[in-house]
Amino acid sequence: MSIAPNVTVIPAKAQMEINRSKYQQLRVAAYCRVSTEQEEQQSSYQVQIAYYTDLINRKKEWSLVGIFADEGISGTQTKNRTEFKRMIRMCKNKKIDLVITKSISRFARNTVDCLEYVRQLKDLGIGVIFEKENINTLTMTSEFMIALYGSFAQAESESISKNVSWGKEKAYREGRVQFQYKHLLGYKRGDNGEPEIVPEEAETVRLIFKLFLDGYSMKEITVTLKSLGKLNKYGDVEWRSNTISRILQNEKYVGDALLQKTFTVDCITHKIVKNHGERPMYLVTDHHAPIVDRDTYNRVQQELARRSSKRKISDKTVTEQGKYSSKYALSELLICGHCGTPYRRTTWSARGKKQIVWRCISRLEHGKKYCPDSPTIKEELDHSQ
């Protein structure tokens, strides 16, 4: 016969949480945000600040800590919302007891961020009140509703993003061009809002095109520009090879505009990638006054393609892709009439005397077997003869 265990119930201690509404005011902060910097949104921004100031001050049990407001910042990511991050830091420093905001979409349009910050604050004993959804995170037994509303907010962002993308593409189809004057050497915004040529900067652009067609490499062009004291778009003489490359490839210098060169992958990460054909592009020709003529621009594009498509011409080179060299005047100009292989500059030594000559690469590396009859070209004339 089993004996029933003697169980003594030890009742749970009554919660000692003090009713702060009676003994101590809750330190309340409000967070508000407008998603664009458009003029019609500015009034909304000011209205939200006035609303929360009045709301918090009217409640005797609440004490206003501050109104944290981000203006013209996207809600899909928190990394650019300085006031939001400042509010979270104050929460972690236990200077805020409660946060109030208009809706989940104002707090965050990213489900992951929304849940992460709600959990962090809940662990600190700090509640978030979403007015529109009538949610107080401290009184909720589940995060399901927050996740659900957060998903709705994220879907809303994605819908808005699609609408914005559609609007941009419609503008592209209509040939509406936007200039990034801050980064575009040679142009500025004119009084009529159209692109206007800056003479001194345009002279630098034309010089870059000329030097390139004269056989200069990107690196040599940067050195030349610096030695001449030519200023870049940012007002200094430090030039980079990739800057020169971008200038040479920019169709705006011939008066055209290629639209949708890049696109945003998604509305959450805001990652921008180069358009390699995933989206349509739109070319607007003769849109504005050119800095270089079309013939010069086209010849530069052909030379860029020629240099970038160079294949290796020697079995002894390590890489498959060759590299353009502008070190010597005869580079890539001499071709063997017998086997079609380019010539290469080399040094011959005989009887203690050195001589610079140009020889067929096949003849140099494989001997007469591959190229039995190719002439040797001396770089300097022998005046002794």
TORGUTOR-463779 format. One line per field, with one value per residue (C-alpha): z, x, y; residue in one letter. Coordinates in steps of 0.02 Angstrom, whole numbers. Layout:
N
up <- Z;...
east <- X;...
north <- Y;...
figu <- A;...
END
This chain:
385
up <- 0;-57;59;-14;-12;111;3;78;-37;-21;-94;-217;-145;-188;-324;-243;-399;-345;-427;-504;-555;-369;-296;-441;-614;-765;-869;-1043;-1211;-1378;-1546;-1709;-1887;-2058;-2201;-2325;-2325;-2436;-2384;-2347;-2223;-2125;-2048;-1999;-1911;-1809;-1772;-1700;-1585;-1521;-1501;-1394;-1289;-1245;-1222;-1099;-1001;-976;-882;-702;-689;-836;-843;-1012;-1044;-1223;-1398;-1513;-1693;-1853;-2003;-2184;-2139;-2204;-2074;-2156;-2066;-1897;-1935;-2007;-1874;-1752;-1635;-1627;-1579;-1449;-1372;-1363;-1278;-1147;-1119;-1089;-967;-873;-904;-988;-922;-1067;-1253;-1349;-1539;-1667;-1748;-1785;-1957;-1875;-1755;-1889;-2062;-2042;-1946;-1884;-1815;-1737;-1639;-1592;-1511;-1429;-1350;-1292;-1210;-1134;-1054;-977;-910;-1033;-1128;-1300;-1335;-1516;-1520;-1687;-1650;-1466;-1409;-1249;-1261;-1072;-1059;-1206;-1175;-1350;-1484;-1619;-1641;-1651;-1780;-1877;-1877;-1913;-2064;-2122;-2102;-2199;-2337;-2343;-2366;-2505;-2590;-2576;-2644;-2795;-2826;-2815;-2935;-3055;-3046;-3081;-3230;-3299;-3285;-3374;-3518;-3534;-3542;-3380;-3326;-3153;-3138;-2989;-3005;-2844;-2927;-3110;-3169;-3303;-3266;-3141;-3122;-3226;-3177;-3281;-3193;-3345;-3352;-3383;-3435;-3315;-3435;-3326;-3276;-3457;-3510;-3389;-3459;-3638;-3585;-3508;-3671;-3773;-3663;-3671;-3861;-3863;-3782;-3599;-3471;-3331;-3207;-3321;-3343;-3153;-3138;-3281;-3209;-3039;-3114;-3208;-3049;-3123;-2991;-2979;-2939;-2753;-2772;-2749;-2864;-2804;-2947;-2954;-3102;-3076;-3079;-3249;-3311;-3256;-3343;-3506;-3503;-3451;-3595;-3519;-3588;-3766;-3722;-3692;-3534;-3498;-3367;-3240;-3238;-3061;-2963;-2784;-2745;-2608;-2495;-2333;-2365;-2488;-2577;-2747;-2883;-3059;-3195;-3305;-3403;-3262;-3288;-3447;-3478;-3571;-3679;-3704;-3846;-3870;-3703;-3657;-3720;-3746;-3683;-3807;-3986;-4032;-4141;-3998;-3876;-3993;-4026;-3838;-3814;-3951;-3872;-3700;-3775;-3863;-3707;-3595;-3719;-3738;-3730;-3679;-3820;-3732;-3665;-3523;-3453;-3295;-3323;-3465;-3480;-3546;-3484;-3587;-3579;-3637;-3579;-3752;-3909;-4016;-3895;-3986;-4150;-4223;-4289;-4369;-4554;-4556;-4408;-4351;-4173;-4094;-4068;-3898;-3837;-3778;-3739;-3833;-3759;-3867;-3824;-3672;-3773;-3745;-3882;-3875;-4013;-4055;-4098;-4140;-3978;-4060;-4125;-3954;-3856;-3980;-4105;-4293;-4276;-4262;-4350;-4468;-4550;-4453;-4454;-4301;-4278;-4185;-4072;-4107;-4268;-4272;-4315;-4328;-4497
east <- 0;77;78;21;163;149;150;157;114;227;128;210;265;158;239;328;319;275;130;232;77;45;219;332;301;346;482;405;485;398;469;405;467;420;487;528;594;453;372;203;285;367;201;168;336;296;119;184;305;169;46;162;220;40;-10;129;116;-73;-48;0;79;195;349;415;594;601;532;647;612;698;659;672;747;692;616;673;840;886;1070;1035;908;1016;875;805;975;998;831;882;1046;949;836;987;1053;886;835;670;529;406;411;259;245;108;119;232;267;334;441;511;463;576;501;669;720;549;552;735;713;547;630;779;668;553;704;746;570;529;365;326;150;94;-58;-132;-125;-171;-24;76;221;234;57;68;85;147;248;135;37;194;268;106;92;279;255;114;228;368;246;192;373;397;239;298;469;388;286;442;534;387;389;575;561;418;529;668;552;503;686;690;872;940;1120;1233;1327;1423;1522;1518;1671;1636;1454;1351;1166;1123;1003;867;897;982;1164;1289;1470;1606;1744;1896;1833;1783;1962;2023;1898;1955;2137;2099;2019;2166;2299;2211;2204;2388;2426;2439;2390;2266;2410;2509;2358;2340;2524;2511;2356;2437;2596;2491;2395;2228;2092;1967;1782;1822;1948;2114;2251;2245;2180;2142;2151;1971;1914;1997;1915;1742;1765;1819;1666;1539;1419;1366;1524;1460;1289;1197;1124;1110;976;959;1143;1112;961;911;902;771;694;763;950;946;1090;1127;1205;1265;1141;1216;1056;942;839;809;918;868;986;938;1043;1087;1010;1129;1282;1431;1608;1692;1639;1558;1702;1827;1710;1682;1869;1900;1769;1852;2023;1954;1882;2045;2150;2031;2017;2205;2247;2416;2541;2677;2673;2783;2656;2569;2395;2276;2223;2357;2391;2403;2575;2614;2794;2871;2815;2823;2725;2587;2627;2753;2684;2787;2746;2787;2690;2581;2651;2685;2863;2940;3079;3232;3415;3556;3730;3882;4065;4018;3908;3719;3596;3407;3313;3135;3107;2961;2902;2882;3061;3125;3037;3035;3174;3168;3052;2899;2964;3109;3115;3081;3190;3270;3233;3359;3284;3427;3521;3700;3795;3961;3911
north <- 0;164;310;475;601;741;897;1069;1211;1361;1503;1620;1783;1930;2034;2177;2284;2457;2543;2680;2774;2806;2824;2870;2936;2829;2907;2908;2941;2957;2907;2979;2976;3041;2939;3076;3253;3316;3479;3401;3282;3423;3475;3294;3291;3448;3387;3222;3313;3429;3283;3175;3322;3361;3177;3137;3299;3274;3110;3138;2966;3002;3110;3167;3111;3172;3164;3066;3109;3055;3162;3104;2935;2766;2652;2490;2497;2569;2601;2775;2828;2925;2978;2801;2732;2870;2823;2639;2687;2786;2636;2526;2656;2641;2820;2774;2665;2670;2710;2766;2775;2797;2625;2478;2550;2709;2607;2490;2429;2278;2131;2070;2241;2268;2104;2123;2294;2249;2096;2198;2328;2197;2111;2279;2295;2433;2428;2495;2560;2556;2671;2621;2434;2459;2352;2367;2246;2222;2158;2038;1853;1819;1907;1839;2000;2105;1987;1991;2181;2195;2083;2196;2347;2261;2213;2395;2448;2322;2385;2566;2515;2433;2589;2697;2581;2588;2778;2785;2669;2773;2927;2833;2786;2968;3019;3117;3128;3167;3225;3190;3354;3323;3184;3240;3335;3464;3506;3605;3641;3793;3932;3848;3682;3607;3545;3686;3659;3719;3779;3741;3569;3532;3570;3436;3311;3344;3325;3155;3096;3163;3083;2916;2919;2970;2802;2851;2721;2763;2778;2892;3005;3023;3070;3195;3279;3296;3369;3498;3541;3491;3481;3341;3365;3373;3514;3422;3356;3176;3069;2883;2766;2708;2890;2912;2751;2810;2978;2895;2780;2912;2943;3110;3190;3162;3234;3070;2994;2807;2776;2635;2587;2523;2463;2424;2238;2251;2381;2308;2304;2450;2363;2441;2334;2368;2328;2193;2168;2111;2270;2371;2524;2682;2787;2969;3040;3225;3268;3409;3504;3386;3415;3297;3264;3099;3040;3062;2976;2827;2807;2806;2669;2565;2588;2542;2383;2343;2365;2267;2123;2096;1912;1845;1846;1747;1570;1630;1752;1693;1761;1724;1906;2022;2198;2356;2437;2614;2611;2605;2694;2536;2425;2330;2420;2298;2134;1995;1983;1797;1724;1870;1875;2046;2104;2129;2242;2148;2178;2092;2081;2045;2074;2176;2291;2303;2341;2367;2276;2223;2040;1926;1845;1674;1686;1738;1600;1455;1492;1465;1315;1429;1583;1549;1719;1878;2034;2110;2295;2401;2534;2655;2684;2624;2785;2690;2620
figu <- M;S;I;A;P;N;V;T;V;I;P;A;K;A;Q;M;E;I;N;R;S;K;Y;Q;Q;L;R;V;A;A;Y;C;R;V;S;T;E;Q;E;E;Q;Q;S;S;Y;Q;V;Q;I;A;Y;Y;T;D;L;I;N;R;K;K;E;W;S;L;V;G;I;F;A;D;E;G;I;S;G;T;Q;T;K;N;R;T;E;F;K;R;M;I;R;M;C;K;N;K;K;I;D;L;V;I;T;K;S;I;S;R;F;A;R;N;T;V;D;C;L;E;Y;V;R;Q;L;K;D;L;G;I;G;V;I;F;E;K;E;N;I;N;T;L;T;M;T;S;E;F;M;I;A;L;Y;G;S;F;A;Q;A;E;S;E;S;I;S;K;N;V;S;W;G;K;E;K;A;Y;R;E;G;R;V;Q;F;Q;Y;K;H;L;L;G;Y;K;R;G;D;N;G;E;P;E;I;V;P;E;E;A;E;T;V;R;L;I;F;K;L;F;L;D;G;Y;S;M;K;E;I;T;V;T;L;K;S;L;G;K;L;N;K;Y;G;D;V;E;W;R;S;N;T;I;S;R;I;L;Q;N;E;K;Y;V;G;D;A;L;L;Q;K;T;F;T;V;D;C;I;T;H;K;I;V;K;N;H;G;E;R;P;M;Y;L;V;T;D;H;H;A;P;I;V;D;R;D;T;Y;N;R;V;Q;Q;E;L;A;R;R;S;S;K;R;K;I;S;D;K;T;V;T;E;Q;G;K;Y;S;S;K;Y;A;L;S;E;L;L;I;C;G;H;C;G;T;P;Y;R;R;T;T;W;S;A;R;G;K;K;Q;I;V;W;R;C;I;S;R;L;E;H;G;K;K;Y;C;P;D;S;P;T;I;K;E;E;L;D;H;S;Q
END
